[in-house]
């Protein structure tokens, strides 16, 4: 027979266990999980809960061994960085707070180191209003097997406010966000509230070593360099920190492929930004940038290679990918334009050593433009083969 003391102890333990369960069950997921890239070689798993709790990610590489990463902070926003992943491996993961698994197990592709020469990425832009177009694009991105998606800006309309992020970005893109990070650029609408405070707090991208917030940043993936610029809320003139950083970043890169992305297109049949064209495009040409991606104009456009401000056999190709779901824009085709279409959609780029295969897709996955660039490695300049206007059905995860 139990003594009164031991009985009380048993009851207290029982109550404590019950309270713990109740407390655990009270933690609910309110955003995510989604992914970030704090550095070239690490991944951040991010989620929000309705009440403060701890943060834990269980993850497994192809060796099948489950490991655990945690964050020491207790709160409602959870950011857990994972490092030391095998290059390019598919990583299974699940997120937990207060001991409760908050979402079904999912998977992402680990960052690829400089020894790799084959990968795929996607480009989306002007997702601003969300909706069914963006939901369809999310499904296509999952099917594509892209490592990540670059975003050309205007993530959320009308003013980039935090209160609109779930409805118009995180929910419609949720299927994709479980599998790959979005590496965004600031759009003119994104900086209208708190100079982009919601954008800066929601996304995890690398620091630039120059400014406190990552309004501009660069990331290396396999044999490619990705440079994100801010032409909306940061100076980019020749005497600005961003310009100096851009020169240093491009000149130091030994990557086979160099991509730059930012919001307002320097070449566009809709609304070109002539200041960006005059100030930054000579740098892109000088340092052998292959493709510049922008958004802002709600359509898809590809220029001929441009050098010294005119179409040329060799030079920089400018792609506008602004078909993320906002009302489509009017345009008047410019002479430097190879292909333009007021279409919703997204762009995919497959890198295979010295060959780049770009395809522009509508939300169903159908291809309506394509471009192939070949470059003998390690020569920096590109010979260009262009195929356009053909349609092929894009199917299945690769
Ligand atoms: Fe815009």
Boltz pocket constraint, residues with backbone or C-beta under 6 A from the ligand:
constraints:
  - pocket:
      binder: B
      contacts: [[A, 153], [A, 154], [A, 187], [A, 188], [A, 189], [A, 263], [A, 295], [A, 296], [A, 297]]
      max_distance: 6.0
